[in-house]
Amino acid sequence: MSLEEQFAQAQLDSKNLPERPDNMTLLKIYALFKQGSAGDATGERPGMTDFVGRAKFDAWAALKGTSLDDARQQYIDLIEGLK
């Protein structure tokens, strides 16, 4: 199975985890998914009143420079570890 197919399968698997991950793990899942699908963070950083949006953007921006393939592999590994 190619890395792209494994990434797509991990996306499906992430919706059926046995238990809900903690917030920090959810942020990591989100950031790795965004980096693996869209590359480096783009756009404006959300304002001070958008706590969730700001945390998500910051988690994604922290992965700046991580290649798509590396982010996808980390995402796959993380989801596999949570299953």
C-alpha positions in Angstrom: 0.0 0.0 0.0 1.4 3.4 -0.9 2.0 6.2 1.6 -0.9 8.1 0.2 -3.3 5.1 0.6 -2.0 4.5 4.1 -2.7 8.2 4.9 -6.2 7.9 3.5 -6.8 4.8 5.6 -5.5 6.5 8.7 -8.0 9.3 8.1 -10.8 6.8 8.1 -9.4 5.0 11.2 -9.1 8.3 13.1 -12.9 8.5 13.1 -13.3 5.1 14.8 -10.7 5.2 17.6 -11.7 3.1 20.7 -11.6 6.2 22.9 -11.4 10.0 22.4 -7.8 11.2 22.6 -6.9 14.0 25.0 -6.8 17.6 23.7 -3.0 17.7 23.1 -3.2 14.5 21.0 -6.1 15.9 19.1 -4.0 19.0 18.3 -1.2 16.8 17.1 -3.5 14.7 14.9 -4.9 17.9 13.4 -1.5 19.5 12.8 0.0 16.4 11.2 -3.1 16.0 9.0 -2.9 19.6 7.8 0.8 19.4 7.2 0.5 16.1 5.4 -2.3 17.3 3.2 -1.7 21.1 2.7 1.9 21.7 3.6 3.1 24.6 5.7 0.6 26.7 7.6 -0.9 29.6 5.6 -3.2 32.5 6.2 -3.7 34.7 9.2 -3.3 33.5 12.8 -6.7 33.6 14.5 -7.3 36.4 17.0 -7.0 36.2 20.7 -10.7 35.4 21.2 -10.6 32.3 19.0 -8.8 30.0 21.4 -9.4 26.8 19.6 -8.6 28.2 16.1 -5.4 29.8 17.5 -4.3 26.6 19.2 -4.9 24.6 16.0 -3.1 27.1 13.9 -0.1 27.2 16.3 0.1 23.4 16.3 0.1 23.3 12.5 2.6 26.2 12.2 5.0 24.4 14.6 5.5 21.7 11.9 6.7 24.3 9.3 9.3 22.7 7.1 8.2 19.1 7.7 7.8 17.4 4.4 4.4 16.1 3.2 5.7 12.5 3.3 7.2 12.8 6.8 4.0 14.4 8.2 1.9 11.7 6.6 4.1 9.0 8.1 3.9 10.6 11.5 0.1 10.9 11.2 -0.2 7.2 10.2 2.1 6.1 13.1 0.1 8.2 15.6 -3.3 6.8 14.5 -1.9 3.3 14.6 -0.7 3.9 18.1 -4.1 5.1 19.2 -6.0 2.1 17.7 
